[in-house]
Every structure is written in structure tokens, then in C-alpha cells.
Amino acid sequence: MMQNDLPIGIFDSGVGGLTVYRALHDRLPNERFVYLGDTARVPYGTKSLATVERYAIENSLFLASKGIKLLVVACNTASALALPAIRRELGIDVVGVIGPGGRRAVKITEELSRPKIAVIGTEATVSSNAYVNAIQRASRTAEVMQAACPLFVPLAEENWADEPEAVSIAKKYLAEIVQFGPDALVLGCTHYPILREVIVRVVGPGVKLVDSGEATADEVAALVNEKGLANPKLPVGERGLCDDMDHFYVTDAADRFARVAEHFLGVQPSVLEAIEVYGRDLLSTA
């Protein structure tokens, strides 16, 4: 039972993983969460495989040192490039966002003989073909198309989802996807759910959007139950996003993280702690 009481760890290269945190929080209201945003070293999408692996392992070991029962890698780039390395280092279950997102896209189009599935993400995630591989492992018949949408990240963080510039940029990025005519579209970056309305406006309401964070939350819930790790204790009082049962860490720019969290979630974290990246990029609260 002591292990059941432990929190679930989440890390991301920055603030985008807050959409995954929200999905997990909504899906698993009995659980506590520890979140690390590596804001000092963001973005990961421009880094080499070796660097992403090193950062991801350091983040994972830091969260493991806080006592977690399961780790969610909310960063799509780290999920694409570093999951095997993380799993070699940790003795607990590790869940990325790419596999669940790919499987969800296949699931919601399974009635079609040759479904068309589109994926949008950062340049690094698209270049890795991680979503393509995940979709093709789950379906032999799906046709997959990808597009990188790098400016979607600053649009989400600057709270520009309702600005006309967001629509113009989305039309440019998504033009080939609209021509492709997908049945489902995977939001392959944790920032992209913030731009959901803009994306729907461009691709049309008939395209089924897949939020990888929501798909991950469903798979984490199933895993927690399967492994007997669910916390049976009901929280005292009504739980809220970013309440004092959850602990947030950042490696830089805590004030900005809090502001963006308020854009994304409607509330700032109650418990937010800045930690430092030391000489060899080892994370520590000391």
C-alpha cells in the first residue's frame, strides 16, 4: 500500500507537458503527481540523440529520487528518442506519449479498410518517424502523412490561439494535410491541444483529432490498475488542477512557467520549485 501512495512522475522539456498533466489529473483524480519542466534546456527538438538521451535520463533519475511509482515521458521528442535509454536506467514502468497516440489513431479509424492518418509535430518528432512506426505497428493498412509545425509552440505559449496570425500559420502548415484528406489527425506535440480550435477550423470538423496526452492518460490508468498501483484513498476535499497535492519543478524561469501554466490550465501551480542544472547537467535541489 505504501507504493500505491507514491505519486506519478511526469517530465517534459518545458511547459507543453502540462496538457498531459491535465489529462492524467482528470483521468486519475486519486493520484498525486510530480512534474519536472526542463525549462533551462528547452527545446529538445534541436538537440542530438545523445543529448536528448542524457537530458531525459537526468530528468528521470531526478524524479525517481523523489519517490514515484511510474514515470510518464510527456515530451514527444524524448519519447521518440530516449525511451529505451530511460527504461534501462529506471526500475519502474515508463510510458511515453507516442505509442498511445498512434494506437488511439488506429483505434478510432478501425472501421475503415484503408484509413488515412495525419500527424503534426515538431521537426525532431516528425524526422524521427516515431509516430509513423507506432501507427504502422498497430495497422497494416493505414496510410500516414506527417507535417512539422514548429511555430505552433510559441503561438500556444504566447496565448495567441485566438489571433488571426494563428489561423494564417495553421493554413500554411496544414495545406498538404488538407489535400491528403485525413480521417484522423494526431496532435503530436503537447502544445498543440491548446490550438485545437484553430486546427479544426483549418482541417474541418470531419477529421477526428487525437490528443496524445488523453490517449496516454487512458493507457496509464489501465497500467496502474493492471499492476495494482492505483491509489485507493480518496482525496480530502475536492481536487483541483495544480493544487498542493501536486509538486512542480522547473530548471529555469519559474515565473514564466507559472504564467504559461495559467494560460494552459487556468490556474498557476500551488507548489512550484526552481532547481538548478549543475556542472555536468546533473539535477539537484541541494
Protein Blocks (a to p, Z undefined) as FASTA:
>chain_A
ZZmmpccddddfblmmmmmmmmmmmmmmmbccdddddfklccfklpcfklmmmmmmmmmm
mmmmnopabdcdfbfklmmmmmmmmmmmpccdcddfklmmmmmmmmmmmmpmbdcddddd
dfklmmnommmmmmmmmpckbccdddddfklmmmmmnopmmpmklmmmmmmmmmmmmmno
pabdcdfbfklmmmmmmmmmmnopkbccddfklmmmmmmmmmmmmnopacfbdcehjdde
hiakbccddfehkllmmmmmmmmnopacfbdcdddddfkopacfZZ
